[in-house]
Structure formats: structure tokens, C-alpha cells
Amino acid sequence: MDPSVIVQAVSAPARRRAGRPPWVFTWDVIRKGDATMLAGATWTLHPDGTAAFDGTVISRRDGDAWVMRHVDLLGAGGAILGSLTTEQPVAGDWRTFVRDMPAGARRYRFRARAHFDAGLCGRVAHLKMYSSC
């Protein structure tokens, strides 16, 4: 894939709820092509090695799709520790997450579930999401 069609976006630092995990990572608005992922999208990492995404996407064009090519787990120094893997692989790719948007100008809730090495949970400082439209 041509790298010019992929946008990289690093999350805000992990926000811990009272005391213990899960860790919640949030994003500001991300725009690529005719599509936008609205501010407030989150990946939530649980200590058992599961993760959940919840966000909203919109496109000005019918038949578009928001694609997360992969999501990297980053340590405090920015080193890649690992990646999230999907429960529903796309064309055999275990790191890709897709939300189709059949009608333009409508908001679509984008939810996904993933797995990662549970041993990394306490070391993850940021997530980096590689997305395209």
C-alpha cells in the first residue's frame, strides 16, 4: 500500500481509572481522504490481554470504509512492544480492523475486539494507530 494513504496517530497517554487497570487510550480527530474518525475514540486494554475499541467514523462519500491497518503498543520511550490482533481477520490479516460506511454523511459506531500479550499491559504507555480510508 502507498504510505501516503495511511495516517499515523499516537494516543494520549494511558488514563487509569481509580486505582487499577483497565488502561484507556484516547484520540483526537483523525482525518484521511473523505473520512473522519471523531474525537474521543478509545482503545481499552485489560490485564488479561484483551482490548476493545469504541469510536465513531463518518465519510462524505457513499461506500467508504475506515481501516485501521494495525495498532502498535508503545513503551514510554516510543519503542514498539507489540501489536493488537483482531478476533475477526480481514483477508487473513490479523492486525486489520475495518468499519464499512455504506451511506455518506452518516455517523457509524466502530467497535472492535482484539488481543495482545498480557505480559505487556503494565509497560504500554501509548498506542499508535495506522489508519486509512
Protein Blocks (a to p, Z undefined) as FASTA:
>chain_A
ZZklpccdddddddddehiacdddddddddehjbccdehiacdddfkopacdddddddfb
ehiacddfbacdddfkopafbdcddfbdgehiakbccdddfbghiacdddddddddfklm
mmpmbdcddddZZ
